[in-house]
Amino acid sequence: MNRRREQLKSGIMDGTPICLGYFAVSFTFGITALNYGLSPWQSIVISLTNLTSAGQFAGLGIMTAGAPFAEMAVAQLIINLRYCLMSCSISQKLDKTTRFYHRLLISYGITDEIFGVSMCRPGPLTPWYCYGLFLLAIPGWTMGTAAGAFFGRLLPERALSALGVALYGMFLAIIIPPAKKNKVLAGVTSVSMVLSLLFFLIPVLQRISSGFRLIILTVVIAGTAAAFFPVPDTGEVSHE
């Protein structure tokens, strides 16, 4: 019991910075959802059940465009496919005695940041450490959305416009540092921006819905980059 408590406390400590970061970003999502016509409670349910910033923001555009469910499903599958790989990696790092229901619960809370923190932790993972991460990170994301949805109307128009740029600032902060070190990544990012602009400017391509634009660009650009610039296999195998 003491070991479980220690693991839980350690997870809570490591999850505190994630919680603060999530609150700031999801606040913007709450405001964006409000502007798209969703009620505060609808945006809160989305954040509580999805935990994926890119998928949620993309889903807003697809929903408000009245796209079919199939388009939404395919778009979310492509955007969030990385979580399948993360789940496989974490499942290998979990203690071998971890039961199935623990693994099932842990899979709900896997995000990019939680995955990074979990994989950097030395030694096998325990469910209680993961639950400690979730105890702050998930409420932080949900409460940030609630704050943006409920209090976004109270902010002046200029403040709302400024906060609306926060999402793009987050994406730039994610893309620019690695792109400086990797020419392939920089090239792929540039090509994706150019092609996205063409889809916006060319009349024929404008008829394609936002969801299918995302699907087409993601599959074509990522597939081409993977085919011509594959990541070399270092041959290193983790024995943790």
Residue pairs with C-beta under 8 A, 6 or more apart in sequence:
3 126
4 126
4 128
5 128
7 126
7 128
7 129
7 132
8 128
8 129
8 131
8 132
8 135
9 132
10 129
10 132
11 128
11 129
11 130
11 131
11 132
11 133
11 134
11 135
12 132
12 133
12 135
12 136
13 132
14 117
14 121
14 132
14 133
15 114
15 117
15 132
15 133
15 134
15 135
15 136
15 137
16 136
18 113
18 114
18 117
18 133
18 136
18 137
18 140
19 136
19 137
19 139
19 140
20 140
21 113
21 140
22 113
22 137
22 140
22 141
22 144
23 140
23 141
23 143
23 144
23 147
24 144
24 166
25 53
25 141
25 144
25 166
25 167
25 170
26 47
26 53
26 140
26 141
26 142
26 143
26 144
26 145
26 148
27 144
27 145
27 147
27 148
27 163
27 166
28 148
28 163
28 164
28 166
28 167
29 43
29 47
29 53
29 56
29 57
29 144
29 145
29 148
29 167
30 40
30 43
30 44
30 47
30 144
30 145
30 146
30 147
30 148
30 149
30 150
30 152
31 148
31 149
31 152
31 155
31 160
31 163
31 164
32 57
32 60
32 148
32 164
32 167
33 42
33 43
33 46
33 60
33 145
33 148
33 149
34 40
34 43
34 148
34 149
34 152
34 153
35 160
35 164
36 60
36 61
36 63
36 64
37 64
38 46
38 60
38 149
39 149
40 146
40 149
40 150
43 145
43 146
43 148
43 149
44 142
44 145
44 146
44 149
46 56
46 59
46 145
47 56
47 141
47 142
47 144
47 145
48 138
48 142
50 56
50 59
51 108
51 109
51 111
51 138
51 141
52 79
52 80
52 83
52 111
53 167
53 170
54 79
54 80
55 76
55 79
55 80
57 167
58 75
58 76
58 79
58 211
58 214
59 72
59 75
59 76
61 210
61 211
62 71
62 72
62 75
62 209
62 210
62 211
63 72
65 209
65 210
65 211
67 209
67 210
67 211
71 209
71 211
71 212
71 215
72 211
74 211
74 215
75 211
75 212
75 214
75 215
78 214
78 215
78 218
78 219
79 214
79 218
82 112
83 110
83 111
86 110
86 112
86 115
87 107
87 110
89 115
89 119
90 106
90 110
90 115
90 118
90 119
90 125
91 103
92 238
93 118
93 119
93 124
93 125
93 240
94 102
94 103
94 106
94 124
94 125
94 126
94 127
95 124
95 125
95 126
96 124
98 126
98 127
102 127
105 127
105 131
106 127
106 130
106 131
109 130
109 133
109 134
109 137
109 138
111 137
113 137
114 130
114 133
114 134
114 137
117 133
118 125
118 129
118 130
118 133
121 129
122 240
123 240
124 240
148 163
152 160
155 163
175 185
175 189
178 185
179 185
179 186
179 189
180 186
184 225
184 229
188 221
188 222
188 225
191 221
192 217
192 221
195 217
195 220
195 221
196 213
196 217
198 205
199 205
199 206
199 208
199 213
199 217
200 206
205 213
208 216
